[in-house]
Amino acid sequence: MADGYARYTSKPQCVLMHVDVGTQGLGAAIHNASCGGAPVLIFAGLSPYTCDGEYRGSRTENVKQMVGRALQFATGAAAGSAYLIGPREVMEEEIEPYELERAHWGALGPSALPEDAVKETAEALVGAKEPLVITGYSGRITNLSPNSLPWRTR
């Protein structure tokens, strides 16, 4: 449901799942959300790694910042699923409530190829006898036409 709702609204959705079998059962859905570019945050716990309460949690894990960063990836230019896991001890840790500055955690913008990769790709296309370019997600930009590209086939 999160995948479909995220695709319909373009708003990130969150899925909380159980450890082990829950993660295994969601494998195909994670793949579908990722391939479809749906902004979905998937969060699973980990089995506890202490037995007798000797370790309540770790302060090295900053869950809110991890969620903020995952949502940046899920809602960015190449939107898709972001997968987080967290140990039970960390989730059980008592902390003072606080909020993150939402403006700081905006979606990631598109990333460009390094200049040498652009040059190498252009040279390979120009030098090819029968070039074929296959791109992914280009259909997501509805106003894109072959004439709007900086290079065209002849």
Chimera marker file (.cmm) of the C-alpha trace (Angstrom):
<marker_set name="trace">
<marker id="1" x="0.000" y="0.000" z="0.000" r="1" g="1" b="0" radius="0.5"/>
<marker id="2" x="2.810" y="2.420" z="0.806" r="1" g="1" b="0" radius="0.5"/>
<marker id="3" x="4.267" y="1.940" z="-2.676" r="1" g="1" b="0" radius="0.5"/>
<marker id="4" x="0.980" y="2.681" z="-4.432" r="1" g="1" b="0" radius="0.5"/>
<marker id="5" x="0.122" y="5.645" z="-2.220" r="1" g="1" b="0" radius="0.5"/>
<marker id="6" x="3.624" y="7.088" z="-2.633" r="1" g="1" b="0" radius="0.5"/>
<marker id="7" x="3.371" y="6.787" z="-6.432" r="1" g="1" b="0" radius="0.5"/>
<marker id="8" x="-0.108" y="8.349" z="-6.463" r="1" g="1" b="0" radius="0.5"/>
<marker id="9" x="0.697" y="11.295" z="-4.171" r="1" g="1" b="0" radius="0.5"/>
<marker id="10" x="4.485" y="11.654" z="-4.708" r="1" g="1" b="0" radius="0.5"/>
<marker id="11" x="4.716" y="11.966" z="-0.925" r="1" g="1" b="0" radius="0.5"/>
<marker id="12" x="7.048" y="9.676" z="1.025" r="1" g="1" b="0" radius="0.5"/>
<marker id="13" x="5.432" y="6.788" z="2.871" r="1" g="1" b="0" radius="0.5"/>
<marker id="14" x="6.884" y="4.655" z="5.661" r="1" g="1" b="0" radius="0.5"/>
<marker id="15" x="6.728" y="0.904" z="6.177" r="1" g="1" b="0" radius="0.5"/>
<marker id="16" x="7.629" y="-0.603" z="9.561" r="1" g="1" b="0" radius="0.5"/>
<marker id="17" x="8.316" y="-4.314" z="9.479" r="1" g="1" b="0" radius="0.5"/>
<marker id="18" x="9.314" y="-7.138" z="11.738" r="1" g="1" b="0" radius="0.5"/>
<marker id="19" x="12.829" y="-8.534" z="11.710" r="1" g="1" b="0" radius="0.5"/>
<marker id="20" x="13.800" y="-11.591" z="9.662" r="1" g="1" b="0" radius="0.5"/>
<marker id="21" x="10.617" y="-12.967" z="8.099" r="1" g="1" b="0" radius="0.5"/>
<marker id="22" x="9.067" y="-9.512" z="7.710" r="1" g="1" b="0" radius="0.5"/>
<marker id="23" x="12.105" y="-8.306" z="5.804" r="1" g="1" b="0" radius="0.5"/>
<marker id="24" x="12.169" y="-11.428" z="3.666" r="1" g="1" b="0" radius="0.5"/>
<marker id="25" x="8.464" y="-11.115" z="2.874" r="1" g="1" b="0" radius="0.5"/>
<marker id="26" x="8.872" y="-7.517" z="1.776" r="1" g="1" b="0" radius="0.5"/>
<marker id="27" x="11.737" y="-8.245" z="-0.648" r="1" g="1" b="0" radius="0.5"/>
<marker id="28" x="9.665" y="-8.056" z="-3.843" r="1" g="1" b="0" radius="0.5"/>
<marker id="29" x="7.852" y="-4.931" z="-2.648" r="1" g="1" b="0" radius="0.5"/>
<marker id="30" x="11.165" y="-3.193" z="-1.900" r="1" g="1" b="0" radius="0.5"/>
<marker id="31" x="12.306" y="-4.059" z="-5.419" r="1" g="1" b="0" radius="0.5"/>
<marker id="32" x="9.078" y="-2.752" z="-6.975" r="1" g="1" b="0" radius="0.5"/>
<marker id="33" x="9.188" y="0.514" z="-5.027" r="1" g="1" b="0" radius="0.5"/>
<marker id="34" x="12.836" y="1.019" z="-5.906" r="1" g="1" b="0" radius="0.5"/>
<marker id="35" x="12.385" y="0.304" z="-9.629" r="1" g="1" b="0" radius="0.5"/>
<marker id="36" x="9.252" y="2.444" z="-9.735" r="1" g="1" b="0" radius="0.5"/>
<marker id="37" x="10.938" y="5.386" z="-8.040" r="1" g="1" b="0" radius="0.5"/>
<marker id="38" x="8.368" y="5.475" z="-5.235" r="1" g="1" b="0" radius="0.5"/>
<marker id="39" x="9.531" y="7.560" z="-2.238" r="1" g="1" b="0" radius="0.5"/>
<marker id="40" x="9.197" y="4.846" z="0.401" r="1" g="1" b="0" radius="0.5"/>
<marker id="41" x="11.098" y="4.585" z="3.691" r="1" g="1" b="0" radius="0.5"/>
<marker id="42" x="11.400" y="0.993" z="4.901" r="1" g="1" b="0" radius="0.5"/>
<marker id="43" x="12.365" y="0.477" z="8.524" r="1" g="1" b="0" radius="0.5"/>
<marker id="44" x="13.114" y="-2.855" z="10.156" r="1" g="1" b="0" radius="0.5"/>
<marker id="45" x="14.458" y="-3.669" z="13.561" r="1" g="1" b="0" radius="0.5"/>
<marker id="46" x="17.240" y="-6.077" z="14.369" r="1" g="1" b="0" radius="0.5"/>
<marker id="47" x="17.114" y="-8.997" z="16.733" r="1" g="1" b="0" radius="0.5"/>
<marker id="48" x="18.437" y="-7.957" z="20.162" r="1" g="1" b="0" radius="0.5"/>
<marker id="49" x="22.111" y="-8.619" z="20.729" r="1" g="1" b="0" radius="0.5"/>
<marker id="50" x="22.037" y="-8.590" z="24.530" r="1" g="1" b="0" radius="0.5"/>
<marker id="51" x="20.301" y="-11.172" z="26.696" r="1" g="1" b="0" radius="0.5"/>
<marker id="52" x="19.865" y="-9.926" z="30.246" r="1" g="1" b="0" radius="0.5"/>
<marker id="53" x="19.352" y="-6.186" z="29.910" r="1" g="1" b="0" radius="0.5"/>
<marker id="54" x="23.051" y="-5.470" z="30.384" r="1" g="1" b="0" radius="0.5"/>
<marker id="55" x="23.021" y="-2.898" z="27.580" r="1" g="1" b="0" radius="0.5"/>
<marker id="56" x="20.029" y="-0.611" z="27.144" r="1" g="1" b="0" radius="0.5"/>
<marker id="57" x="21.102" y="1.210" z="24.031" r="1" g="1" b="0" radius="0.5"/>
<marker id="58" x="23.784" y="3.112" z="22.220" r="1" g="1" b="0" radius="0.5"/>
<marker id="59" x="24.009" y="6.875" z="21.976" r="1" g="1" b="0" radius="0.5"/>
<marker id="60" x="26.075" y="6.508" z="18.798" r="1" g="1" b="0" radius="0.5"/>
<marker id="61" x="22.880" y="5.970" z="16.862" r="1" g="1" b="0" radius="0.5"/>
<marker id="62" x="20.945" y="9.136" z="16.064" r="1" g="1" b="0" radius="0.5"/>
<marker id="63" x="17.667" y="7.713" z="14.795" r="1" g="1" b="0" radius="0.5"/>
<marker id="64" x="15.985" y="10.985" z="13.833" r="1" g="1" b="0" radius="0.5"/>
<marker id="65" x="18.954" y="12.085" z="11.757" r="1" g="1" b="0" radius="0.5"/>
<marker id="66" x="19.143" y="8.652" z="10.112" r="1" g="1" b="0" radius="0.5"/>
<marker id="67" x="15.451" y="8.923" z="9.189" r="1" g="1" b="0" radius="0.5"/>
<marker id="68" x="15.955" y="12.468" z="7.885" r="1" g="1" b="0" radius="0.5"/>
<marker id="69" x="18.856" y="11.377" z="5.679" r="1" g="1" b="0" radius="0.5"/>
<marker id="70" x="16.948" y="8.328" z="4.405" r="1" g="1" b="0" radius="0.5"/>
<marker id="71" x="13.999" y="10.553" z="3.475" r="1" g="1" b="0" radius="0.5"/>
<marker id="72" x="16.379" y="12.804" z="1.513" r="1" g="1" b="0" radius="0.5"/>
<marker id="73" x="17.287" y="9.825" z="-0.649" r="1" g="1" b="0" radius="0.5"/>
<marker id="74" x="13.708" y="8.517" z="-0.886" r="1" g="1" b="0" radius="0.5"/>
<marker id="75" x="12.332" y="11.864" z="-2.079" r="1" g="1" b="0" radius="0.5"/>
<marker id="76" x="15.298" y="13.051" z="-4.159" r="1" g="1" b="0" radius="0.5"/>
<marker id="77" x="15.592" y="13.491" z="-7.918" r="1" g="1" b="0" radius="0.5"/>
<marker id="78" x="16.020" y="9.726" z="-8.295" r="1" g="1" b="0" radius="0.5"/>
<marker id="79" x="13.231" y="8.926" z="-5.819" r="1" g="1" b="0" radius="0.5"/>
<marker id="80" x="12.935" y="5.395" z="-4.551" r="1" g="1" b="0" radius="0.5"/>
<marker id="81" x="13.016" y="3.246" z="-1.487" r="1" g="1" b="0" radius="0.5"/>
<marker id="82" x="15.358" y="3.843" z="1.431" r="1" g="1" b="0" radius="0.5"/>
<marker id="83" x="15.967" y="0.968" z="3.839" r="1" g="1" b="0" radius="0.5"/>
<marker id="84" x="16.923" y="1.430" z="7.496" r="1" g="1" b="0" radius="0.5"/>
<marker id="85" x="17.545" y="-1.067" z="10.261" r="1" g="1" b="0" radius="0.5"/>
<marker id="86" x="17.992" y="-0.460" z="13.947" r="1" g="1" b="0" radius="0.5"/>
<marker id="87" x="18.785" y="-2.682" z="16.921" r="1" g="1" b="0" radius="0.5"/>
<marker id="88" x="16.117" y="-3.052" z="19.561" r="1" g="1" b="0" radius="0.5"/>
<marker id="89" x="18.404" y="-1.664" z="22.273" r="1" g="1" b="0" radius="0.5"/>
<marker id="90" x="18.777" y="1.607" z="20.359" r="1" g="1" b="0" radius="0.5"/>
<marker id="91" x="15.026" y="1.853" z="19.762" r="1" g="1" b="0" radius="0.5"/>
<marker id="92" x="14.432" y="1.336" z="23.500" r="1" g="1" b="0" radius="0.5"/>
<marker id="93" x="16.873" y="4.041" z="24.633" r="1" g="1" b="0" radius="0.5"/>
<marker id="94" x="15.240" y="6.912" z="26.525" r="1" g="1" b="0" radius="0.5"/>
<marker id="95" x="16.261" y="10.309" z="25.194" r="1" g="1" b="0" radius="0.5"/>
<marker id="96" x="15.130" y="13.878" z="25.636" r="1" g="1" b="0" radius="0.5"/>
<marker id="97" x="12.597" y="14.740" z="22.908" r="1" g="1" b="0" radius="0.5"/>
<marker id="98" x="13.870" y="17.039" z="20.181" r="1" g="1" b="0" radius="0.5"/>
<marker id="99" x="13.000" y="17.968" z="16.615" r="1" g="1" b="0" radius="0.5"/>
<marker id="100" x="15.068" y="18.252" z="13.488" r="1" g="1" b="0" radius="0.5"/>
<marker id="101" x="14.955" y="21.376" z="11.346" r="1" g="1" b="0" radius="0.5"/>
<marker id="102" x="12.900" y="20.085" z="8.410" r="1" g="1" b="0" radius="0.5"/>
<marker id="103" x="14.268" y="22.679" z="5.991" r="1" g="1" b="0" radius="0.5"/>
<marker id="104" x="17.729" y="21.156" z="6.462" r="1" g="1" b="0" radius="0.5"/>
<marker id="105" x="16.494" y="17.737" z="5.302" r="1" g="1" b="0" radius="0.5"/>
<marker id="106" x="15.147" y="18.632" z="1.843" r="1" g="1" b="0" radius="0.5"/>
<marker id="107" x="15.164" y="16.139" z="-1.020" r="1" g="1" b="0" radius="0.5"/>
<marker id="108" x="18.472" y="15.488" z="-2.740" r="1" g="1" b="0" radius="0.5"/>
<marker id="109" x="18.896" y="17.060" z="-6.177" r="1" g="1" b="0" radius="0.5"/>
<marker id="110" x="20.124" y="15.229" z="-9.240" r="1" g="1" b="0" radius="0.5"/>
<marker id="111" x="23.799" y="14.435" z="-9.332" r="1" g="1" b="0" radius="0.5"/>
<marker id="112" x="25.877" y="15.026" z="-12.413" r="1" g="1" b="0" radius="0.5"/>
<marker id="113" x="28.413" y="12.751" z="-14.023" r="1" g="1" b="0" radius="0.5"/>
<marker id="114" x="32.023" y="13.699" z="-13.490" r="1" g="1" b="0" radius="0.5"/>
<marker id="115" x="33.399" y="15.704" z="-16.416" r="1" g="1" b="0" radius="0.5"/>
<marker id="116" x="35.710" y="12.901" z="-17.576" r="1" g="1" b="0" radius="0.5"/>
<marker id="117" x="32.788" y="10.434" z="-17.663" r="1" g="1" b="0" radius="0.5"/>
<marker id="118" x="30.749" y="12.841" z="-19.826" r="1" g="1" b="0" radius="0.5"/>
<marker id="119" x="33.685" y="13.170" z="-22.235" r="1" g="1" b="0" radius="0.5"/>
<marker id="120" x="34.226" y="9.400" z="-22.377" r="1" g="1" b="0" radius="0.5"/>
<marker id="121" x="30.528" y="8.756" z="-23.011" r="1" g="1" b="0" radius="0.5"/>
<marker id="122" x="30.313" y="11.435" z="-25.727" r="1" g="1" b="0" radius="0.5"/>
<marker id="123" x="33.414" y="10.058" z="-27.496" r="1" g="1" b="0" radius="0.5"/>
<marker id="124" x="32.013" y="6.527" z="-27.374" r="1" g="1" b="0" radius="0.5"/>
<marker id="125" x="28.690" y="7.662" z="-28.864" r="1" g="1" b="0" radius="0.5"/>
<marker id="126" x="30.285" y="9.777" z="-31.588" r="1" g="1" b="0" radius="0.5"/>
<marker id="127" x="32.683" y="6.963" z="-32.513" r="1" g="1" b="0" radius="0.5"/>
<marker id="128" x="30.057" y="4.200" z="-32.543" r="1" g="1" b="0" radius="0.5"/>
<marker id="129" x="28.878" y="2.789" z="-35.889" r="1" g="1" b="0" radius="0.5"/>
<marker id="130" x="25.365" y="2.072" z="-34.621" r="1" g="1" b="0" radius="0.5"/>
<marker id="131" x="24.939" y="3.798" z="-31.256" r="1" g="1" b="0" radius="0.5"/>
<marker id="132" x="22.136" y="2.772" z="-28.952" r="1" g="1" b="0" radius="0.5"/>
<marker id="133" x="21.305" y="4.763" z="-25.836" r="1" g="1" b="0" radius="0.5"/>
<marker id="134" x="19.078" y="3.169" z="-23.210" r="1" g="1" b="0" radius="0.5"/>
<marker id="135" x="18.098" y="5.415" z="-20.328" r="1" g="1" b="0" radius="0.5"/>
<marker id="136" x="16.117" y="4.796" z="-17.182" r="1" g="1" b="0" radius="0.5"/>
<marker id="137" x="13.437" y="6.995" z="-15.655" r="1" g="1" b="0" radius="0.5"/>
<marker id="138" x="13.450" y="9.434" z="-18.590" r="1" g="1" b="0" radius="0.5"/>
<marker id="139" x="9.685" y="8.966" z="-18.842" r="1" g="1" b="0" radius="0.5"/>
<marker id="140" x="9.287" y="10.646" z="-15.465" r="1" g="1" b="0" radius="0.5"/>
<marker id="141" x="10.085" y="14.028" z="-17.007" r="1" g="1" b="0" radius="0.5"/>
<marker id="142" x="6.975" y="14.590" z="-19.095" r="1" g="1" b="0" radius="0.5"/>
<marker id="143" x="8.151" y="17.694" z="-20.962" r="1" g="1" b="0" radius="0.5"/>
<marker id="144" x="11.367" y="16.033" z="-22.185" r="1" g="1" b="0" radius="0.5"/>
<marker id="145" x="11.616" y="15.468" z="-25.925" r="1" g="1" b="0" radius="0.5"/>
<marker id="146" x="14.551" y="14.314" z="-28.076" r="1" g="1" b="0" radius="0.5"/>
<marker id="147" x="14.812" y="17.859" z="-29.483" r="1" g="1" b="0" radius="0.5"/>
<marker id="148" x="15.426" y="19.259" z="-26.004" r="1" g="1" b="0" radius="0.5"/>
<marker id="149" x="18.551" y="17.146" z="-25.534" r="1" g="1" b="0" radius="0.5"/>
<marker id="150" x="21.925" y="18.790" z="-26.101" r="1" g="1" b="0" radius="0.5"/>
<marker id="151" x="22.788" y="16.138" z="-28.705" r="1" g="1" b="0" radius="0.5"/>
<marker id="152" x="20.563" y="14.399" z="-31.214" r="1" g="1" b="0" radius="0.5"/>
<marker id="153" x="20.841" y="11.353" z="-33.423" r="1" g="1" b="0" radius="0.5"/>
<marker id="154" x="21.040" y="11.952" z="-37.163" r="1" g="1" b="0" radius="0.5"/>
<link id1="1" id2="2" r="1" g="1" b="0" radius="0.2"/>
<link id1="2" id2="3" r="1" g="1" b="0" radius="0.2"/>
<link id1="3" id2="4" r="1" g="1" b="0" radius="0.2"/>
<link id1="4" id2="5" r="1" g="1" b="0" radius="0.2"/>
<link id1="5" id2="6" r="1" g="1" b="0" radius="0.2"/>
<link id1="6" id2="7" r="1" g="1" b="0" radius="0.2"/>
<link id1="7" id2="8" r="1" g="1" b="0" radius="0.2"/>
<link id1="8" id2="9" r="1" g="1" b="0" radius="0.2"/>
<link id1="9" id2="10" r="1" g="1" b="0" radius="0.2"/>
<link id1="10" id2="11" r="1" g="1" b="0" radius="0.2"/>
<link id1="11" id2="12" r="1" g="1" b="0" radius="0.2"/>
<link id1="12" id2="13" r="1" g="1" b="0" radius="0.2"/>
<link id1="13" id2="14" r="1" g="1" b="0" radius="0.2"/>
<link id1="14" id2="15" r="1" g="1" b="0" radius="0.2"/>
<link id1="15" id2="16" r="1" g="1" b="0" radius="0.2"/>
<link id1="16" id2="17" r="1" g="1" b="0" radius="0.2"/>
<link id1="17" id2="18" r="1" g="1" b="0" radius="0.2"/>
<link id1="18" id2="19" r="1" g="1" b="0" radius="0.2"/>
<link id1="19" id2="20" r="1" g="1" b="0" radius="0.2"/>
<link id1="20" id2="21" r="1" g="1" b="0" radius="0.2"/>
<link id1="21" id2="22" r="1" g="1" b="0" radius="0.2"/>
<link id1="22" id2="23" r="1" g="1" b="0" radius="0.2"/>
<link id1="23" id2="24" r="1" g="1" b="0" radius="0.2"/>
<link id1="24" id2="25" r="1" g="1" b="0" radius="0.2"/>
<link id1="25" id2="26" r="1" g="1" b="0" radius="0.2"/>
<link id1="26" id2="27" r="1" g="1" b="0" radius="0.2"/>
<link id1="27" id2="28" r="1" g="1" b="0" radius="0.2"/>
<link id1="28" id2="29" r="1" g="1" b="0" radius="0.2"/>
<link id1="29" id2="30" r="1" g="1" b="0" radius="0.2"/>
<link id1="30" id2="31" r="1" g="1" b="0" radius="0.2"/>
<link id1="31" id2="32" r="1" g="1" b="0" radius="0.2"/>
<link id1="32" id2="33" r="1" g="1" b="0" radius="0.2"/>
<link id1="33" id2="34" r="1" g="1" b="0" radius="0.2"/>
<link id1="34" id2="35" r="1" g="1" b="0" radius="0.2"/>
<link id1="35" id2="36" r="1" g="1" b="0" radius="0.2"/>
<link id1="36" id2="37" r="1" g="1" b="0" radius="0.2"/>
<link id1="37" id2="38" r="1" g="1" b="0" radius="0.2"/>
<link id1="38" id2="39" r="1" g="1" b="0" radius="0.2"/>
<link id1="39" id2="40" r="1" g="1" b="0" radius="0.2"/>
<link id1="40" id2="41" r="1" g="1" b="0" radius="0.2"/>
<link id1="41" id2="42" r="1" g="1" b="0" radius="0.2"/>
<link id1="42" id2="43" r="1" g="1" b="0" radius="0.2"/>
<link id1="43" id2="44" r="1" g="1" b="0" radius="0.2"/>
<link id1="44" id2="45" r="1" g="1" b="0" radius="0.2"/>
<link id1="45" id2="46" r="1" g="1" b="0" radius="0.2"/>
<link id1="46" id2="47" r="1" g="1" b="0" radius="0.2"/>
<link id1="47" id2="48" r="1" g="1" b="0" radius="0.2"/>
<link id1="48" id2="49" r="1" g="1" b="0" radius="0.2"/>
<link id1="49" id2="50" r="1" g="1" b="0" radius="0.2"/>
<link id1="50" id2="51" r="1" g="1" b="0" radius="0.2"/>
<link id1="51" id2="52" r="1" g="1" b="0" radius="0.2"/>
<link id1="52" id2="53" r="1" g="1" b="0" radius="0.2"/>
<link id1="53" id2="54" r="1" g="1" b="0" radius="0.2"/>
<link id1="54" id2="55" r="1" g="1" b="0" radius="0.2"/>
<link id1="55" id2="56" r="1" g="1" b="0" radius="0.2"/>
<link id1="56" id2="57" r="1" g="1" b="0" radius="0.2"/>
<link id1="57" id2="58" r="1" g="1" b="0" radius="0.2"/>
<link id1="58" id2="59" r="1" g="1" b="0" radius="0.2"/>
<link id1="59" id2="60" r="1" g="1" b="0" radius="0.2"/>
<link id1="60" id2="61" r="1" g="1" b="0" radius="0.2"/>
<link id1="61" id2="62" r="1" g="1" b="0" radius="0.2"/>
<link id1="62" id2="63" r="1" g="1" b="0" radius="0.2"/>
<link id1="63" id2="64" r="1" g="1" b="0" radius="0.2"/>
<link id1="64" id2="65" r="1" g="1" b="0" radius="0.2"/>
<link id1="65" id2="66" r="1" g="1" b="0" radius="0.2"/>
<link id1="66" id2="67" r="1" g="1" b="0" radius="0.2"/>
<link id1="67" id2="68" r="1" g="1" b="0" radius="0.2"/>
<link id1="68" id2="69" r="1" g="1" b="0" radius="0.2"/>
<link id1="69" id2="70" r="1" g="1" b="0" radius="0.2"/>
<link id1="70" id2="71" r="1" g="1" b="0" radius="0.2"/>
<link id1="71" id2="72" r="1" g="1" b="0" radius="0.2"/>
<link id1="72" id2="73" r="1" g="1" b="0" radius="0.2"/>
<link id1="73" id2="74" r="1" g="1" b="0" radius="0.2"/>
<link id1="74" id2="75" r="1" g="1" b="0" radius="0.2"/>
<link id1="75" id2="76" r="1" g="1" b="0" radius="0.2"/>
<link id1="76" id2="77" r="1" g="1" b="0" radius="0.2"/>
<link id1="77" id2="78" r="1" g="1" b="0" radius="0.2"/>
<link id1="78" id2="79" r="1" g="1" b="0" radius="0.2"/>
<link id1="79" id2="80" r="1" g="1" b="0" radius="0.2"/>
<link id1="80" id2="81" r="1" g="1" b="0" radius="0.2"/>
<link id1="81" id2="82" r="1" g="1" b="0" radius="0.2"/>
<link id1="82" id2="83" r="1" g="1" b="0" radius="0.2"/>
<link id1="83" id2="84" r="1" g="1" b="0" radius="0.2"/>
<link id1="84" id2="85" r="1" g="1" b="0" radius="0.2"/>
<link id1="85" id2="86" r="1" g="1" b="0" radius="0.2"/>
<link id1="86" id2="87" r="1" g="1" b="0" radius="0.2"/>
<link id1="87" id2="88" r="1" g="1" b="0" radius="0.2"/>
<link id1="88" id2="89" r="1" g="1" b="0" radius="0.2"/>
<link id1="89" id2="90" r="1" g="1" b="0" radius="0.2"/>
<link id1="90" id2="91" r="1" g="1" b="0" radius="0.2"/>
<link id1="91" id2="92" r="1" g="1" b="0" radius="0.2"/>
<link id1="92" id2="93" r="1" g="1" b="0" radius="0.2"/>
<link id1="93" id2="94" r="1" g="1" b="0" radius="0.2"/>
<link id1="94" id2="95" r="1" g="1" b="0" radius="0.2"/>
<link id1="95" id2="96" r="1" g="1" b="0" radius="0.2"/>
<link id1="96" id2="97" r="1" g="1" b="0" radius="0.2"/>
<link id1="97" id2="98" r="1" g="1" b="0" radius="0.2"/>
<link id1="98" id2="99" r="1" g="1" b="0" radius="0.2"/>
<link id1="99" id2="100" r="1" g="1" b="0" radius="0.2"/>
<link id1="100" id2="101" r="1" g="1" b="0" radius="0.2"/>
<link id1="101" id2="102" r="1" g="1" b="0" radius="0.2"/>
<link id1="102" id2="103" r="1" g="1" b="0" radius="0.2"/>
<link id1="103" id2="104" r="1" g="1" b="0" radius="0.2"/>
<link id1="104" id2="105" r="1" g="1" b="0" radius="0.2"/>
<link id1="105" id2="106" r="1" g="1" b="0" radius="0.2"/>
<link id1="106" id2="107" r="1" g="1" b="0" radius="0.2"/>
<link id1="107" id2="108" r="1" g="1" b="0" radius="0.2"/>
<link id1="108" id2="109" r="1" g="1" b="0" radius="0.2"/>
<link id1="109" id2="110" r="1" g="1" b="0" radius="0.2"/>
<link id1="110" id2="111" r="1" g="1" b="0" radius="0.2"/>
<link id1="111" id2="112" r="1" g="1" b="0" radius="0.2"/>
<link id1="112" id2="113" r="1" g="1" b="0" radius="0.2"/>
<link id1="113" id2="114" r="1" g="1" b="0" radius="0.2"/>
<link id1="114" id2="115" r="1" g="1" b="0" radius="0.2"/>
<link id1="115" id2="116" r="1" g="1" b="0" radius="0.2"/>
<link id1="116" id2="117" r="1" g="1" b="0" radius="0.2"/>
<link id1="117" id2="118" r="1" g="1" b="0" radius="0.2"/>
<link id1="118" id2="119" r="1" g="1" b="0" radius="0.2"/>
<link id1="119" id2="120" r="1" g="1" b="0" radius="0.2"/>
<link id1="120" id2="121" r="1" g="1" b="0" radius="0.2"/>
<link id1="121" id2="122" r="1" g="1" b="0" radius="0.2"/>
<link id1="122" id2="123" r="1" g="1" b="0" radius="0.2"/>
<link id1="123" id2="124" r="1" g="1" b="0" radius="0.2"/>
<link id1="124" id2="125" r="1" g="1" b="0" radius="0.2"/>
<link id1="125" id2="126" r="1" g="1" b="0" radius="0.2"/>
<link id1="126" id2="127" r="1" g="1" b="0" radius="0.2"/>
<link id1="127" id2="128" r="1" g="1" b="0" radius="0.2"/>
<link id1="128" id2="129" r="1" g="1" b="0" radius="0.2"/>
<link id1="129" id2="130" r="1" g="1" b="0" radius="0.2"/>
<link id1="130" id2="131" r="1" g="1" b="0" radius="0.2"/>
<link id1="131" id2="132" r="1" g="1" b="0" radius="0.2"/>
<link id1="132" id2="133" r="1" g="1" b="0" radius="0.2"/>
<link id1="133" id2="134" r="1" g="1" b="0" radius="0.2"/>
<link id1="134" id2="135" r="1" g="1" b="0" radius="0.2"/>
<link id1="135" id2="136" r="1" g="1" b="0" radius="0.2"/>
<link id1="136" id2="137" r="1" g="1" b="0" radius="0.2"/>
<link id1="137" id2="138" r="1" g="1" b="0" radius="0.2"/>
<link id1="138" id2="139" r="1" g="1" b="0" radius="0.2"/>
<link id1="139" id2="140" r="1" g="1" b="0" radius="0.2"/>
<link id1="140" id2="141" r="1" g="1" b="0" radius="0.2"/>
<link id1="141" id2="142" r="1" g="1" b="0" radius="0.2"/>
<link id1="142" id2="143" r="1" g="1" b="0" radius="0.2"/>
<link id1="143" id2="144" r="1" g="1" b="0" radius="0.2"/>
<link id1="144" id2="145" r="1" g="1" b="0" radius="0.2"/>
<link id1="145" id2="146" r="1" g="1" b="0" radius="0.2"/>
<link id1="146" id2="147" r="1" g="1" b="0" radius="0.2"/>
<link id1="147" id2="148" r="1" g="1" b="0" radius="0.2"/>
<link id1="148" id2="149" r="1" g="1" b="0" radius="0.2"/>
<link id1="149" id2="150" r="1" g="1" b="0" radius="0.2"/>
<link id1="150" id2="151" r="1" g="1" b="0" radius="0.2"/>
<link id1="151" id2="152" r="1" g="1" b="0" radius="0.2"/>
<link id1="152" id2="153" r="1" g="1" b="0" radius="0.2"/>
<link id1="153" id2="154" r="1" g="1" b="0" radius="0.2"/>
</marker_set>
